[in-house]
Amino acid sequence: MVGAQMAAARFGGDWVRARTASVPLLRWSGALGAAGMALALLVPHPAAALIGFSLVGLGFANVCRHKRKSPQTWH
Protein backbone atom coordinates (compact mmCIF):
# COMPACT_ATOMS: atom_id res chain seq x y z
CA MET A 1 0.00 0.00 0.00
CA VAL A 2 2.78 2.43 0.86
CA GLY A 3 4.58 1.61 -2.39
CA ALA A 4 1.49 2.18 -4.51
CA GLN A 5 0.81 5.54 -2.90
CA MET A 6 4.44 6.58 -3.22
CA ALA A 7 4.34 5.75 -6.93
CA ALA A 8 1.14 7.76 -7.38
CA ALA A 9 2.61 10.69 -5.48
CA ARG A 10 5.80 10.60 -7.51
CA PHE A 11 3.86 10.73 -10.77
CA GLY A 12 1.84 13.70 -9.54
CA GLY A 13 4.63 15.10 -7.40
CA ASP A 14 6.42 16.77 -10.30
CA TRP A 15 3.34 18.85 -11.02
CA VAL A 16 3.05 19.85 -7.34
CA ARG A 17 6.79 20.55 -7.02
CA ALA A 18 6.69 22.85 -10.06
CA ARG A 19 4.03 25.00 -8.38
CA THR A 20 5.16 24.89 -4.74
CA ALA A 21 8.32 26.04 -3.02
CA SER A 22 10.46 23.23 -1.64
CA VAL A 23 10.37 24.10 2.06
CA PRO A 24 6.56 24.34 2.39
CA LEU A 25 6.21 21.21 0.26
CA LEU A 26 8.54 19.30 2.57
CA ARG A 27 6.69 20.55 5.63
CA TRP A 28 3.28 19.54 4.29
CA SER A 29 4.59 16.21 3.00
CA GLY A 30 6.19 15.41 6.35
CA ALA A 31 3.04 16.41 8.21
CA LEU A 32 0.91 14.20 5.95
CA GLY A 33 3.24 11.26 6.50
CA ALA A 34 3.30 11.81 10.26
CA ALA A 35 -0.50 12.06 10.40
CA GLY A 36 -0.79 8.83 8.46
CA MET A 37 1.62 7.06 10.79
CA ALA A 38 -0.27 8.35 13.83
CA LEU A 39 -3.56 7.14 12.34
CA ALA A 40 -2.12 3.70 11.60
CA LEU A 41 -0.67 3.35 15.10
CA LEU A 42 -3.41 4.87 17.23
CA VAL A 43 -6.65 3.60 15.68
CA PRO A 44 -7.08 -0.14 16.30
CA HIS A 45 -8.83 -1.04 13.05
CA PRO A 46 -7.42 -2.61 9.87
CA ALA A 47 -9.08 -0.02 7.62
CA ALA A 48 -7.45 2.78 9.60
CA ALA A 49 -4.09 1.10 9.16
CA LEU A 50 -4.57 0.90 5.38
CA ILE A 51 -5.61 4.53 5.16
CA GLY A 52 -2.80 5.58 7.48
CA PHE A 53 -0.11 3.77 5.53
CA SER A 54 -1.52 5.20 2.30
CA LEU A 55 -1.08 8.68 3.75
CA VAL A 56 2.47 7.76 4.76
CA GLY A 57 3.23 6.81 1.16
CA LEU A 58 1.67 9.98 -0.22
CA GLY A 59 3.48 12.19 2.24
CA PHE A 60 6.94 10.68 2.18
CA ALA A 61 7.19 10.31 -1.60
CA ASN A 62 8.21 13.94 -2.00
CA VAL A 63 10.43 13.84 1.10
CA CYS A 64 12.43 10.96 -0.38
CA ARG A 65 12.79 12.87 -3.61
CA HIS A 66 14.22 15.95 -1.89
CA LYS A 67 16.53 13.91 0.30
CA ARG A 68 18.91 13.42 -2.61
CA LYS A 69 19.48 17.17 -2.95
CA SER A 70 21.56 19.19 -0.56
CA PRO A 71 19.66 21.51 1.81
CA GLN A 72 21.18 24.58 0.11
CA THR A 73 19.19 23.78 -3.07
CA TRP A 74 15.80 23.51 -1.35
CA HIS A 75 14.93 27.21 -1.83
MOHUJO-V659514 format. One record per residue. SS is DSSP state (H for helix, E for strand, - for the rest). PHI is phi as a letter, one per 30 degrees, with the letter a starting at -180 (* if undefined). D_FIRST is the distance of its C-alpha to the first C-alpha in Angstrom with 2 decimals. Layout:
<<SS:PHI:D_FIRST> <SS:PHI:D_FIRST>>
//
This chain:
<<-:*:0.00> <H:d:3.79> <H:d:5.41> <H:d:5.23> <H:d:6.30> <H:d:8.57> <H:d:10.00> <H:d:10.77> <H:d:12.30> <H:d:14.23> <H:d:15.68> <H:d:16.79> <H:d:17.44> <H:d:20.70> <H:d:22.09> <H:d:21.38> <H:d:22.75> <H:d:25.85> <H:c:26.67> <-:b:25.86> <-:d:27.50> <H:d:25.53> <H:d:26.32> <H:d:25.32> <H:d:22.11> <H:d:21.26> <H:d:22.34> <H:d:20.27> <H:d:17.11> <H:d:17.78> <H:d:18.60> <H:d:15.42> <H:d:13.40> <H:d:15.99> <H:d:15.94> <H:d:12.25> <H:d:13.00> <H:d:16.16> <H:d:14.69> <H:d:12.36> <H:d:15.48> <H:c:18.23> <-:c:17.41> <-:d:17.77> <-:b:15.80> <H:e:12.62> <H:d:11.85> <H:d:12.47> <H:d:10.09> <H:d:7.11> <H:d:8.87> <H:d:9.74> <H:d:6.69> <H:d:5.89> <H:d:9.51> <H:d:9.44> <H:d:7.62> <H:d:10.12> <H:d:12.88> <H:d:12.92> <H:d:12.67> <H:d:16.30> <H:d:17.37> <H:d:16.58> <H:d:18.50> <H:d:21.45> <H:d:21.61> <-:d:23.33> <-:d:26.13> <-:d:28.87> <H:e:29.20> <H:d:32.44> <H:c:30.71> <-:d:28.36> <-:d:31.09>>
//
